[in-house]
């Protein structure tokens, strides 16, 4: 539940910030009459994301067991790739997001209503599709269709409230630090999803080594215990993973976290001395 709450909060807050920036810019520049196309694009993005999640859920139930496992494993790997790209992208562009969106919105306003709808749709739709895909893979991994959805909905609601507070100017936080720490936690969650995706592909017969266990601590951490359920729900932890799952988990988590958490940028350049002045 926590992992999906984090996904909903992180993706939802990105979408909320985008919406706040677009709406605030139009309001402050006296273009309230252009708000309707923006809201139309946002609504279309939300509906498409929900429809995508429904297609994944109900379409997979019509497949054979092997096909379901193959689909789940493949989409898990795709979801991990998208989330990894997203956390690195937001870490790099969080400080310049406002200026970038203002530029796109100015161009859309010059092109007309359809371009404005498209800009809002694309700005929000990416987060919506990523959220739907990642939550579906998390539901498939845990086998619990209730708690992951509850966690995701709570995360999205929290993001909406935070976005509204940002818009009203009632809340100020360091977005760079927020996205860094939530991104790091998402990398840990993604590592578990990736390992479970490998397990799905092994059950589908696409990868070998299903019964080649790296270790088995099921007697210490039973799968049906409350703490086993908690570890599985948060980190997709499995007490009896295969060798391939363990190798993939370590190979993804360690270098990704090191790259993500390394300091960005170099030393600050020294300003040149003014002409005629003495050195400091």
C-alpha positions as CSV (number, residue, x, y, z in Angstrom):
1,X,0.0,0.0,0.0
2,X,2.8,2.4,0.9
3,X,4.6,1.8,-2.4
4,X,1.5,2.6,-4.4
5,X,0.7,5.6,-2.2
6,X,4.2,6.9,-3.1
7,X,3.5,6.3,-6.8
8,X,0.2,8.1,-6.6
9,X,1.7,11.0,-4.6
10,X,4.8,11.4,-6.8
11,X,3.0,11.1,-10.2
12,X,0.0,13.0,-8.9
13,X,2.1,15.9,-7.5
14,X,3.9,16.2,-10.8
15,X,0.6,16.4,-12.7
16,X,-0.8,18.9,-10.0
17,X,2.2,21.1,-10.4
18,X,1.8,21.1,-14.2
19,X,-1.9,22.0,-13.8
20,X,-1.1,24.8,-11.3
21,X,1.5,26.3,-13.5
22,X,-0.7,26.3,-16.6
23,X,-3.7,27.7,-14.8
24,X,-1.8,30.3,-12.8
25,X,-0.1,31.6,-16.0
26,X,-3.3,32.0,-17.8
27,X,-5.0,33.7,-14.9
28,X,-2.1,36.1,-14.2
29,X,-1.8,37.1,-17.9
30,X,-5.5,37.8,-18.1
31,X,-6.5,34.9,-20.3
32,X,-9.2,33.3,-18.2
33,X,-11.2,32.7,-21.4
34,X,-8.6,30.1,-22.4
35,X,-9.0,28.0,-19.2
36,X,-11.7,25.8,-20.7
37,X,-9.4,24.2,-23.4
38,X,-6.8,23.5,-20.7
39,X,-9.4,21.8,-18.4
40,X,-10.7,19.8,-21.5
41,X,-7.1,18.5,-22.1
42,X,-6.7,17.6,-18.5
43,X,-10.0,15.8,-18.4
44,X,-9.2,13.9,-21.5
45,X,-5.8,12.8,-20.1
46,X,-7.5,11.5,-16.9
47,X,-10.1,9.6,-18.8
48,X,-7.5,8.0,-21.2
49,X,-5.4,7.0,-18.2
50,X,-8.4,5.4,-16.5
51,X,-9.3,3.6,-19.7
52,X,-5.8,2.3,-20.1
53,X,-5.8,0.9,-16.6
54,X,-9.2,-0.8,-17.3
55,X,-8.0,-2.3,-20.5
56,X,-4.9,-3.8,-18.7
57,X,-7.1,-5.2,-15.9
58,X,-10.0,-6.7,-17.8
59,X,-8.0,-7.6,-21.0
60,X,-5.5,-9.7,-19.0
61,X,-8.3,-11.8,-17.4
62,X,-9.2,-13.2,-20.8
63,X,-5.7,-14.7,-21.3
64,X,-4.2,-18.0,-20.4
65,X,-2.0,-18.3,-17.3
66,X,1.2,-18.3,-19.3
67,X,0.0,-15.3,-21.4
68,X,-1.0,-13.4,-18.2
69,X,2.5,-14.0,-16.7
70,X,4.2,-13.0,-19.9
71,X,2.2,-9.8,-20.2
72,X,2.7,-9.0,-16.5
73,X,6.4,-9.5,-16.7
74,X,6.9,-7.5,-19.9
75,X,4.8,-4.6,-18.6
76,X,6.6,-4.7,-15.3
77,X,9.9,-4.2,-17.1
78,X,8.5,-1.4,-19.2
79,X,7.0,0.3,-16.1
80,X,10.4,0.2,-14.4
81,X,12.0,1.7,-17.4
82,X,9.4,4.5,-17.5
83,X,9.6,5.2,-13.8
84,X,13.4,5.3,-13.9
85,X,13.4,7.7,-16.7
86,X,10.8,9.8,-15.0
87,X,12.7,10.2,-11.7
88,X,15.9,11.1,-13.4
89,X,14.1,13.6,-15.7
90,X,12.3,15.3,-12.9
91,X,15.5,15.5,-10.8
92,X,17.2,17.3,-13.7
93,X,14.4,19.6,-14.8
94,X,12.4,20.4,-11.6
95,X,14.0,23.8,-11.3
96,X,13.2,24.8,-14.9
97,X,9.8,23.2,-15.2
98,X,7.9,26.4,-14.8
99,X,9.8,28.2,-17.6
100,X,9.5,25.2,-19.9
101,X,5.8,25.0,-19.5
102,X,5.3,28.7,-20.0
103,X,7.1,28.5,-23.3
104,X,5.0,25.6,-24.5
105,X,1.8,27.4,-23.4
106,X,2.7,30.6,-25.2
107,X,3.3,28.6,-28.4
108,X,0.0,26.8,-27.9
109,X,-1.9,30.0,-27.4
110,X,-0.5,31.4,-30.6
111,X,-1.6,28.2,-32.5
112,X,-5.1,28.1,-31.3
113,X,-7.6,26.1,-29.1
114,X,-6.6,22.6,-30.4
115,X,-3.0,23.2,-29.6
116,X,-3.9,24.4,-26.1
117,X,-6.0,21.2,-25.5
118,X,-3.1,19.1,-26.8
119,X,-0.5,20.8,-24.6
120,X,-2.6,20.2,-21.4
121,X,-3.4,16.7,-22.5
122,X,0.3,15.7,-23.1
123,X,1.5,17.5,-19.9
124,X,-0.8,15.5,-17.7
125,X,-1.3,12.4,-19.8
126,X,2.2,11.1,-19.4
127,X,2.0,11.0,-15.6
128,X,-1.5,9.4,-15.9
129,X,-0.4,6.6,-18.2
130,X,2.8,5.9,-16.1
131,X,0.7,5.8,-13.0
132,X,-1.9,3.4,-14.5
133,X,0.9,1.1,-15.8
134,X,2.9,1.0,-12.6
135,X,-0.1,0.5,-10.3
136,X,-1.4,-2.3,-12.5
137,X,2.0,-4.1,-12.3
138,X,2.0,-3.6,-8.5
139,X,-1.5,-5.1,-8.2
140,X,-0.4,-8.0,-10.3
141,X,2.7,-8.5,-8.3
142,X,1.0,-8.5,-4.9
143,X,-2.1,-10.4,-6.0
144,X,-4.2,-7.9,-3.9
145,X,-6.5,-5.7,-5.9
146,X,-7.7,-3.6,-3.0
147,X,-4.8,-2.2,-0.9
148,X,-2.7,-1.1,-3.8
149,X,-5.6,0.8,-5.3
150,X,-6.5,2.3,-2.0
151,X,-2.9,3.4,-1.5
152,X,-2.7,4.9,-5.0
153,X,-6.0,6.8,-4.6
154,X,-4.8,8.2,-1.2
155,X,-1.6,9.3,-2.9
156,X,-3.4,11.0,-5.7
157,X,-5.8,12.8,-3.3
158,X,-2.9,14.0,-1.2
159,X,-1.2,15.3,-4.4
160,X,-4.4,17.2,-5.4
161,X,-4.6,18.8,-1.9
162,X,-0.9,19.7,-2.1
163,X,-1.3,21.1,-5.6
164,X,-4.2,23.3,-4.5
165,X,-2.2,24.6,-1.5
166,X,0.7,25.4,-3.9
167,X,-1.7,27.3,-6.1
168,X,-3.1,29.3,-3.2
169,X,0.4,30.0,-2.0
170,X,-0.3,28.4,1.4
171,X,2.5,25.8,1.1
172,X,6.1,26.0,0.1
173,X,8.6,23.1,0.1
174,X,11.9,22.5,-1.5
175,X,10.7,20.6,-4.6
176,X,14.3,19.6,-5.6
177,X,14.8,17.8,-2.3
178,X,11.2,16.3,-2.3
179,X,11.7,14.8,-5.8
180,X,15.1,13.5,-4.9
181,X,14.0,11.6,-1.8
182,X,10.7,10.3,-3.3
183,X,12.7,9.4,-6.4
184,X,15.1,7.3,-4.3
185,X,12.3,5.5,-2.6
186,X,10.6,4.9,-6.0
187,X,13.9,3.3,-7.3
188,X,13.7,0.8,-4.4
189,X,10.1,0.0,-5.2
190,X,10.9,-0.3,-8.9
191,X,13.7,-2.8,-8.1
192,X,11.1,-5.1,-6.5
193,X,8.7,-4.7,-9.4
194,X,11.6,-5.5,-11.8
195,X,12.5,-8.7,-9.8
196,X,8.8,-9.8,-9.8
197,X,8.6,-9.1,-13.6
198,X,11.5,-11.5,-14.0
199,X,9.6,-14.1,-11.9
200,X,6.5,-13.6,-14.1
201,X,8.6,-14.3,-17.2
202,X,10.1,-17.4,-15.6
203,X,6.6,-18.7,-14.8
204,X,5.6,-18.0,-18.4
205,X,8.5,-20.0,-19.6
206,X,10.3,-17.1,-21.3
207,X,13.2,-17.2,-18.9
208,X,14.8,-20.3,-17.3
209,X,15.7,-20.9,-13.6
210,X,12.3,-20.7,-11.9
211,X,13.2,-23.3,-9.4
212,X,16.8,-22.3,-8.9
213,X,16.5,-20.4,-5.6
214,X,19.1,-17.9,-4.4
215,X,17.9,-18.4,-0.8
216,X,14.8,-19.4,1.1
217,X,13.8,-17.7,4.4
218,X,10.1,-18.5,4.2
219,X,10.3,-20.1,7.7
220,X,11.7,-16.8,9.1
221,X,9.5,-14.4,7.1
222,X,6.3,-16.4,6.1
223,X,4.5,-15.0,3.1
224,X,1.2,-15.0,4.9
225,X,2.5,-13.1,8.1
226,X,1.7,-9.5,8.6
227,X,5.3,-8.5,8.2
228,X,5.8,-10.6,5.2
229,X,2.7,-9.0,3.6
230,X,4.0,-5.6,4.6
231,X,7.4,-6.2,3.0
232,X,5.8,-7.6,-0.2
233,X,3.4,-4.7,-0.4
234,X,6.0,-2.0,0.1
235,X,9.1,-3.5,-1.6
236,X,7.7,-6.5,-3.5
237,X,10.0,-8.6,-1.2
238,X,9.9,-12.3,-1.8
239,X,11.5,-14.7,0.9
240,X,12.4,-17.3,-1.7
241,X,13.6,-15.5,-4.9
242,X,15.3,-17.2,-7.8
243,X,18.9,-16.5,-8.6
244,X,17.8,-14.5,-11.7
245,X,15.5,-12.3,-9.6
246,X,18.2,-11.6,-7.0
247,X,20.8,-10.8,-9.6
248,X,18.5,-8.4,-11.5
249,X,17.4,-6.7,-8.2
250,X,21.0,-6.0,-7.2
251,X,22.1,-5.1,-10.7
252,X,19.4,-2.5,-11.0
253,X,19.2,-1.1,-7.5
254,X,22.8,-0.5,-6.7
255,X,24.0,1.4,-9.8
256,X,20.7,3.3,-10.2
257,X,20.7,4.6,-6.7
258,X,24.3,5.6,-6.9
259,X,23.7,7.5,-10.1
260,X,20.5,9.1,-8.8
261,X,21.9,10.2,-5.5
262,X,25.3,11.5,-6.7
263,X,25.8,15.2,-6.4
264,X,24.8,17.1,-9.6
265,X,26.9,19.8,-11.1
266,X,30.4,20.8,-10.4
267,X,32.1,23.6,-8.6
268,X,30.6,27.1,-8.9
269,X,32.5,29.3,-11.3
270,X,34.4,32.2,-9.9
271,X,33.1,35.6,-11.1
272,X,35.7,37.7,-13.0
273,X,37.1,40.7,-11.2
274,X,35.8,44.1,-12.2
275,X,38.0,46.2,-14.4
276,X,40.2,48.5,-12.4
277,X,39.3,46.8,-9.1
278,X,41.7,45.1,-6.7
279,X,41.6,41.4,-6.2
280,X,39.5,40.2,-3.2
